[in-house]
Amino acid sequence: MLAFSLCLLFTHAAFAQQPPASGGLPPFTISLNPGSGQPQDVDTGIKILFVITLLTLAPSIILLMTCFTRIVIVLSFVRSALSLQGAPANQVLIGLSLFMTFFIMAPVWEAVDRDALKPYAAKQISADEALDRAAKPIRAFMLKQARPKDVELFASMAGLGPTAPDQLPMKVVIPGFIISELRTAFQMGFLIFVPFILIDLVVATVLMSLGMMMMPPMTISLPLKILLFVLVDGWSLIVRSLVQSFGI
């Protein structure tokens, strides 16, 4: 991206001494040097740099505004509770989280496509109106999952008075939603840890009673944890609980 932006910024240097071909268009030039370019060129260059910077942050911003945060944290807790460091791998957990995010967020994406993207592509609404329409279903999803206490916290810090939920700015809704997702994910992670901690306690107690203090309890508890997780169909239970926690 940096190389692409530098190519755009210094295109005028490559074509400065080449006259346009007969009947062709003049070369596209952009310059960020206020002393050598036109004001509109400077403004265009700044916009390009801003868009490129925003594109680098867009994936993180979009993921934080969806259910991805809760899902990936809970799946990480499952792996930690099983005392497995590398299985499933990070790529597997992230891939499963992404596909579950697509499944859960499908109604929201359909609303955004129907109310904002298609009318904008048909040139029925402006870009600003399309952005406002696209924000409505996303805001509604985040407010449904966020705790009122967390949203009120950021609203009070922003100096907002009594405001209707659909009128709250995204700068208040997004951090409130993220804090709520972290709290919910840690609550679910605690409930996941409880049965596996009990297995560790039972195994450690049995080994102590048998006088086998030199044997690490993990040697016995790890296969028991995996066996219990498989017998109760753990992955189906975890996925079902995650999906149902979003009201689906």
N, C-alpha and C positions, 0 to 999 in steps of 0.2 A: 504493500500500500504506500509506503514511504517513497519507493522508487517511482510508482505511478504518479504520485502527487508532484515529485520533483520534475518528472517529464512534462506535466501539465504547466507547471510554473515557468519553465524555461523553454517552452515551445517557440516563443518569439525569437530566441537566439538562433535556433536552427533554421528558421525561415526568414530571417531579417533581410538577407541579401538576395532572396529568390523572388522575382516578380511573379504575380499570379498568372497562370496560363490563360490564354485567350478564351473567353467564354466560360471560365471556371470561377469558383468562389475564392475569395481571399483566404489566406491561411488563418486558422483559429489561434489567437494569441491571448495569453494571460500573463499578467505581471503583478507581483505584490510590491514592487518598488514604487512608492508614491511619486518619486521624482521623474520616473521615466515612462509611466503608464497613464492611461486615462483613469478617471475616478471609477467608472463602471468596471474596468478590469480589476482594480483593487478590490472592489466589493465582491466580484465573482470569485476571485481567488480565495478570499476569506471564507466565503460560503463553502467552497470546495473543501478547504481544510477542516471546517467545522463538520461537514457531512462525513468525511473520512474518519475523523475522530469519533463521531457518534456511532459509526458502523462498527468500530472496534469494541464499543461498550454495549451495543444493542443486544447481543445474545444474553449477557448477564442481566441486563435490565428486563428483558422479556421473561427469562426464567424466574426472576424474583417476583414477577407479577402473576405467576401461575402457581399451580399446586406442586411444582417440581421440588421446591424446597422441603416440604413436609415428607414427600415420598422418599427422596434420596437420604434424608437423615434417618428415617425409620428403618430403611433397608440397611444402612450402616450400623444401626443399633442391633439389628438381627445378626449380622456377621460378628459383631463384637460379643454378643451374648453367647454365641456358639463357640467362642474362643478360636475362631478361624481368622487368620490374618490375611490370607491371600485367596480364599475361596468363599464366595464368588469374587472374581476379579473386579477391579474398579470399572472397567469397560462394561462388564455385564450389568453391574448395578446401575450405572448411568444410562445404559441403553434401555433397561427395563423401566427406569424412572421416566425416560423420555416418552416411551410408548404409552405408559400409563397416563402421562400428562396429556398426550394427544387424545386419549380416550375420554378423560374426564373433562377436558376443556373443549371438546368438540361442539357442544351447544353454544358456547361463547364465540368460537370462531365462526360458526354458521351465522350467528346474529351479526357479527362484525362484517362478514362478507355480504349479507343480505341488505343491511341498513347503510353501510358506508362504502365498501369497495365497489360493488356493482353500480350503484348510482353515480359514484365518482368516475368510474371507467366509462359510463354512458354520458358523461359530461352534464349530468342533471344537477349536481351540487358542486360547490367550490371545495378546495382543499381544506380550508378551515372548518367548514361544516362537516366534511367527511371525518376529520380528526375528532370533532366533538361527538359525532354519532358513534365512532369506533370506541371512544372512551366510555360510553354509557354501559354497555354490557360487561366490560372489564371491571369498571367501578362497582357495578352491582354484584359481580362475583366476589370481589375482594371484600366488600362490606358484609356480604353474607357469611363469609368465613372468619372475618376479623372480630375480635371482642370489642364491644363498645368502649370499654375502659381504655384499651390501647389507642383507639382512634381519638377519643377525647383527650388523651394525653398530648398527642401531637397537635390537635386542634387548639388546645389551650396554650401550648408553647408557640404556636403560630399567631396567637392573638386573635383568633376567630371567635365571634360571639355565637349565639344559638343559630345553627345553620342546618338546613334540611340535608339528609344524607345524599340525595342526588345532586346537591349543590356544593358538596365538599371538594376542594381542589385535590388533584392527584398527589401533590406533595405532602398532603396529610394522610390520604388513604393508603398509599403504598407503604410508608414505614410502619403504620399501624398494622397493616396486613402482614408484613414480614415478622414483626414481633409476635403477633398471634400465632403465626405458623411455627415459629421456633418453639414457643411454649407448648403447643399441641403436639409437636413432634417429640419433644422431650418427655411429655406425659405418656405417650404411647411407647416410647423407648423404655421407660421405667417399668411399665406393665409387662413388656417383653422380657426384661431381665429377671423378673421375680421367679418364674419356674426354674430357670437355669441356675439361679443362685441356690435354690433349694436342693438341686441335684448336687452341686458342689459341697454344700453343708453335709448332706447325707453321706456322700462318698468319703469326705474327710473324717466324719465321725466313725464310720465303719473301719476305715484304715487305722485310726487311732485305737479303736477297741481291739483290733487284731494285732496290735503292736507293730504294724508295718509303717512306722513313722518315716522311714527313709524313702518310701515310694511316693513320688509326687502325685497328689490327688488328680491332677489334670490328666494323667495317663489313663485313669479309669473313667473320669467324668466326661471326657471329650467324646468317646464313642457312645456313651449313654445319652449325651445331649443330642448327637446326630440321630441316634436311633429314635429317641422320643420325637424329635422334630419331623422325621420322616413318617412315623406311625400316625401322628395327628394331622398329617398333610399340612405342614406348617406354611409352605409358600402360598397355598390357596387361602389359608386363614388370614395371613398377613395382607395379601392383595385385596381380599374381600373387605377386611376391616379398613384398609386405606380408602378404598372406593366409597364405602358407606360413610366414612367420616366426612366426606364432602357432600353428603345428602343425596347421593345417586343410588 
